[in-house]
Amino acid sequence: MDALKEQNQDAKLITGNREVRLNNENLKRLTEDHLYHIALSNVQHDLRQLFGDVKFVCFGGQSSRMEKFASFISKELGLEDNGPPKNYAGNTDRYAVYKAGPVLSVSHGIGIPSLSIIFQEIVKLVYYAGCRDVTFFRIGTSGGLGLEPGTVVVSERVVNGALEPSYKMVVLGKTIDRPAVVDTTLVEDLANCSLNSDNFKTVKGTTLCADDFYEGQGRVDGAFCEHEDGEKFSWLRKLKDNGVTNMEMESLGFIAMCHRANIKGAVCCVTLLDRFEGDGLTTNRQLLSEWQTFPQIIVSRYIQQKLNESS
Ligand code: URA
């Protein structure tokens, strides 16, 4: 227990030359930390032994997609002989945490509130595990603006609905403003992982993070709608004129929390439709699933490149 307290006293970890902070003095007083939503504890599980080798954490919305990504990256890294990646959060059906060698593949559900819970527990997990030099990615889906569906966007800027790079949240009745500062080197490196021979395009762009899939993204096909098609198109054009390439629901919280924790992080999403062409996702499921592998391919190349450099 003393060792644990000592570990908590120094609530930070060195990741390469980066220092990830837990930013919470209260943790120093805990004798046990239950990572409730992933059914893991820093006392009941040997987190160092289980996760100490983790270098990359890839987040995505659906658990089935993250299971597929874990299998894919396991194959890419030549780790298939270890068997299918295990879901370490198997005791809960809230989130999934698959591990394939140095890569965690984690589901975050939909929207920043769901992302924020698992993000915080994963930051604590890598801290307790004593991980070094960790990079986080969100590999997701989005609606595109004037891009061919199936295009991958690496977010070089993330903004809220008012086009500000700021994640606002209410804590104890006060609005806290968290800057969403993108790691430009990581963005460049990721974008450079695209190949001329790819059967999809990869671009850099501004990602708008909305609070909702329907009205929040200007759709007119939700259960509620108080705007007209014309207003929707004027808004979409305004976004496009301001450099917005795609819309989704987590990038702002993800980038702001990476920045706050001093973790290197980037967002890489495929566009599932062009919002200038419509609101509904009518493309067949098989093609949509194939498109969802495109950002995984880009991130997997980055991971392999970094692992090769360090070996
Ligand atoms: N995810 C979103 O948030 N919006 C889309 O249009 C597609 C995926």
Residues whose N, C-alpha, C, O or C-beta is under 5 A from the ligand:
A	BS01	URA	T141 S142 G143 M247 E248 M249 L272
